[in-house]
Amino acid sequence: MKSILEHFAYGNISPEPRTFKRDSHYGRTMKILSDSEEKLLSLLDGELKDTLKQFSDAEAEISLLSGVDRFMYGYKLGVLMTMEVFNGKGDLIIGGEDC
């Protein structure tokens, strides 16, 4: 069973869809990637085309898995930081706890 963070990271739970502008750095880089893949595929045939497709699919899967892992790690780290702030809030009040 996936955790709530995994569902959130995979987009199964989403506060709003994410978009990007075509003229942004991300959009331009995505266009280069897409154009390059199309060009490579047009130059290849048979087994080489299949190998490139497998490589591209595996790389995309690794990127997704890495992104999910980074998201979950960052979220957990943020929660730990928040807990530390709440645990140390006494030093903000006159006569409160020492650090």
C-alpha positions in Angstrom: 0.0 0.0 0.0 1.4 3.4 -1.0 1.8 6.1 1.7 -0.2 9.3 1.5 3.1 11.1 0.5 3.6 8.7 -2.4 0.0 9.2 -3.6 0.5 13.0 -3.4 3.9 12.8 -5.2 2.5 10.6 -8.0 -0.3 13.1 -8.5 -3.1 10.9 -7.3 -3.8 13.6 -4.7 -3.2 17.0 -6.2 -4.2 20.5 -4.9 -4.0 21.8 -8.5 -2.5 20.7 -11.8 0.9 22.0 -12.7 1.6 23.6 -16.1 4.5 25.3 -17.7 4.8 28.0 -20.3 6.2 27.0 -23.7 8.6 30.0 -23.7 10.0 29.2 -20.2 13.4 27.6 -19.7 11.6 24.3 -18.9 9.4 24.5 -22.0 12.4 25.3 -24.3 14.4 22.4 -22.8 11.4 20.1 -23.2 11.2 21.1 -26.9 14.9 20.3 -27.4 14.4 16.9 -25.7 11.4 16.1 -27.8 13.0 17.3 -31.1 16.2 15.4 -30.4 14.3 12.2 -29.6 12.3 12.5 -32.9 15.5 13.1 -34.9 17.3 10.1 -33.3 14.3 7.8 -33.9 14.1 8.9 -37.5 17.8 8.0 -38.0 17.5 4.6 -36.5 15.6 1.4 -37.5 14.7 -1.9 -36.0 16.6 -3.0 -33.0 18.5 0.3 -32.5 15.1 2.2 -32.4 13.8 -0.3 -29.8 16.9 0.1 -27.7 16.7 3.9 -27.8 13.0 3.6 -26.8 13.8 1.3 -23.9 16.6 3.6 -22.8 14.3 6.6 -22.9 11.5 4.8 -21.0 13.9 3.6 -18.3 15.5 7.0 -17.9 12.0 8.6 -17.6 11.1 5.9 -14.9 14.3 6.6 -13.0 13.6 10.3 -13.1 10.0 9.8 -11.8 11.3 7.5 -9.0 14.0 10.0 -8.0 11.5 12.8 -8.0 9.2 10.9 -5.7 12.0 10.1 -3.4 13.3 13.7 -3.3 9.8 15.0 -2.7 9.2 12.6 0.2 12.6 13.2 1.7 12.1 17.0 1.5 8.6 16.9 2.9 9.8 14.8 5.9 12.7 17.1 6.4 10.4 20.1 6.4 8.1 18.4 9.0 11.1 17.7 11.2 12.1 21.4 10.9 8.6 22.4 11.8 8.7 20.1 14.8 11.9 21.6 16.0 10.5 25.1 15.8 7.5 24.0 17.9 9.7 22.2 20.4 11.8 25.3 20.8 9.1 27.8 20.9 9.6 28.3 24.7 12.7 30.3 24.1 10.6 33.0 22.3 8.6 33.7 25.4 10.0 35.7 28.3 10.8 33.3 31.1 10.5 30.3 28.7 12.8 27.3 28.3 16.5 27.6 27.5 17.8 26.3 24.2 
